[in-house]
Amino acid sequence: MVQIRATEMALMLLAIGLLVAHTTAARHECCRSYSKGRIPFRAIKGYSVQTDTEMCHISAIIFHTRKGKACTNPALDWVMEYVNLLRNKAQMVHNKTSKA
């Protein structure tokens, strides 16, 4: 009787763990492929980084635009050029606000 309850408990914990992992991946909304074409820099409002993990199977730079998000390949030169431009822009804002 005790062994059956322990087995039931283990199965229940496993099911809960799988549900939580699936829900986390769905909520995170991983990039599954890269956008085609180059995005105009003026359309970009910011970016985030996705690393290759168990839940997200590709690394990507996610550019946030007024129209939504664009998953881009970090191996492309223009993608990293945009990231550097955005970093420099953020550094200038930081420098101006820290002097005030």
Contacts in CASP RR format, 6 or more apart in sequence:
PFRMAT RR
TARGET T0000
AUTHOR 0000-0000-0000
METHOD contacts of the structure
MODEL  1
MVQIRATEMALMLLAIGLLVAHTTAARHECCRSYSKGRIPFRAIKGYSVQ
TDTEMCHISAIIFHTRKGKACTNPALDWVMEYVNLLRNKAQMVHNKTSKA
21 55 0 8 1.000
24 55 0 8 1.000
25 55 0 8 1.000
25 56 0 8 1.000
28 55 0 8 1.000
28 56 0 8 1.000
30 50 0 8 1.000
30 55 0 8 1.000
30 56 0 8 1.000
30 57 0 8 1.000
30 58 0 8 1.000
31 50 0 8 1.000
31 56 0 8 1.000
31 58 0 8 1.000
31 60 0 8 1.000
31 62 0 8 1.000
31 71 0 8 1.000
32 57 0 8 1.000
32 58 0 8 1.000
32 71 0 8 1.000
33 58 0 8 1.000
33 71 0 8 1.000
34 58 0 8 1.000
34 60 0 8 1.000
34 71 0 8 1.000
34 72 0 8 1.000
34 73 0 8 1.000
35 70 0 8 1.000
35 71 0 8 1.000
35 72 0 8 1.000
38 78 0 8 1.000
39 63 0 8 1.000
39 65 0 8 1.000
39 70 0 8 1.000
39 72 0 8 1.000
39 82 0 8 1.000
41 82 0 8 1.000
41 85 0 8 1.000
43 65 0 8 1.000
43 66 0 8 1.000
43 67 0 8 1.000
44 63 0 8 1.000
44 64 0 8 1.000
44 65 0 8 1.000
44 82 0 8 1.000
44 86 0 8 1.000
45 64 0 8 1.000
45 65 0 8 1.000
45 66 0 8 1.000
46 63 0 8 1.000
46 64 0 8 1.000
46 86 0 8 1.000
47 61 0 8 1.000
47 62 0 8 1.000
47 63 0 8 1.000
47 64 0 8 1.000
47 82 0 8 1.000
47 83 0 8 1.000
47 86 0 8 1.000
48 61 0 8 1.000
48 62 0 8 1.000
48 64 0 8 1.000
49 59 0 8 1.000
49 60 0 8 1.000
49 61 0 8 1.000
49 62 0 8 1.000
49 74 0 8 1.000
50 56 0 8 1.000
50 58 0 8 1.000
50 59 0 8 1.000
50 60 0 8 1.000
50 61 0 8 1.000
50 62 0 8 1.000
50 71 0 8 1.000
51 59 0 8 1.000
52 58 0 8 1.000
52 59 0 8 1.000
58 71 0 8 1.000
59 74 0 8 1.000
60 71 0 8 1.000
60 72 0 8 1.000
60 73 0 8 1.000
60 74 0 8 1.000
61 71 0 8 1.000
61 72 0 8 1.000
61 73 0 8 1.000
61 74 0 8 1.000
61 79 0 8 1.000
61 80 0 8 1.000
61 82 0 8 1.000
61 83 0 8 1.000
62 69 0 8 1.000
62 70 0 8 1.000
62 71 0 8 1.000
62 72 0 8 1.000
63 69 0 8 1.000
63 70 0 8 1.000
63 72 0 8 1.000
63 82 0 8 1.000
72 79 0 8 1.000
73 79 0 8 1.000
74 80 0 8 1.000
END
